[in-house]
Amino acid sequence: MRVGWLACAVCAAVAYASGTSAQQLVYTPINPAFGGNPFNSTQLEADANAQNRHRATGASQNLTQAQLFAQQLQSQLLANLANQVSQAIFGPNAATQGTFSFGGESVTFVRGLTEITVTITDPTGAQTVIKLPTTATGAG
């Protein structure tokens, strides 16, 4: 019995004397964009593509030259219209209120003392309201 007690005491003394050792934790990023291994990029891209629920339909890739031209023309016309609306609201001869209608949509603006309220109404009647402070525009 004395030998068992003595063996336990020796084991406890050795364990206490050796102490515990700890290792410093070091974080290593996985994503190469944040300093991780550059060989991880293909795996991360494959994982992201596998989880992506939004797929391109490819419809824009199958457009004819005439359809592409029509898209470009429509884009230019809408850009010119947006410029006219912007000039009416913020230009040198800015109006206090006004309405522009095109393609079933309308843009209405009203200049108040402290803000300009722009309301965009789509053909379904849904509205988007944008309020801009007049001090930021230099008007008013």
Buried (B, 14 or more C-beta within 10 A) or exposed (E): EEEEEEEEEEEEEEEEEEEEEEEEEEEEEEEBEEEBEEEBEEEBEEEEEEEEEEEEEEEEEEEEEEEEEEEEEEEEEEEEBEEEBEEBBBEEEBEEEBEBEEEEEBBBBBBEEEBBBBBBBEEEEEEEEEEBEBEEBEBB
